[in-house]
C-alpha cells in the first residue's frame, strides 16, 4: 500500500511540474512559494546546480541559526530514484523547502506557507534523532531507480545514509520516519497547489 502511495505522490509531482511555467507569475514571494521554471534544453544542468547549491552550502550562507553541536543537522536532502530520473526534496531548519526533478521543474521556497514550513521543520527535527555515520562524505551520487539517499547537512560536514524505497518503507526501519517526513513536504506542496488552482477558478 505504501508503495502505491509513493507512486501516486510521484505522479502528482509530475503533474504539478507540468504546470510550473504557467504558474510562475501568480504568487508574490512574500506570501506564496516561488516556482522554479521548467527548462527544456538544460533542465539536468539546472537540477544539478540547485542540488549542488544545497549539498555544498553552509549554515552561515543560508543564514540559519546555530545548532547545539557541530553534527546536529540544520538541513536534509533526500534523493529518490523514480522512473523519470531523480526527485530531490530539501528541508531546512528555518522551514525553507524545495522539490526538484532531474527531468525538469520544481518548487523553491515554501517558508511563507505555514503548512510547508512546518513540514520542513518537522523533517529536520526527525533528522536530528537519526544515528549518523562516523565520518562525513564529499561524494554525492544519485540513486538508481527505487533508491533513496539521505544527506544530512551539518557544521561538521555532510553525512550520507543510503537505502532503498522498499527498506525505507518497512516498519521499524531507522529511516522510516525521516522518509515519511520528507514525503510530507511533497504532500504539502501538492495541497498548496490544489488550493491555488481552486482559488483561481
ABEGO torsion letter per residue (X at the ends): XAAAAAAAAAAAAAAAAAAAAAAAAABBAAABBBBBBBBAAAAAAAAAAAAAAAAABBAAAAGBBBBABAABBABBBBBBBBAAEBBBBBBBAAGBBBBBBAAEEEBBEGAABAAAAAAAAAAAAAAAABBBBABBBABBBBBBBGBBBBBBBBAAEBBBBBBBAAAAABBGBAAAAAAAAAAAAAAAAAAAAAAAAAAAX
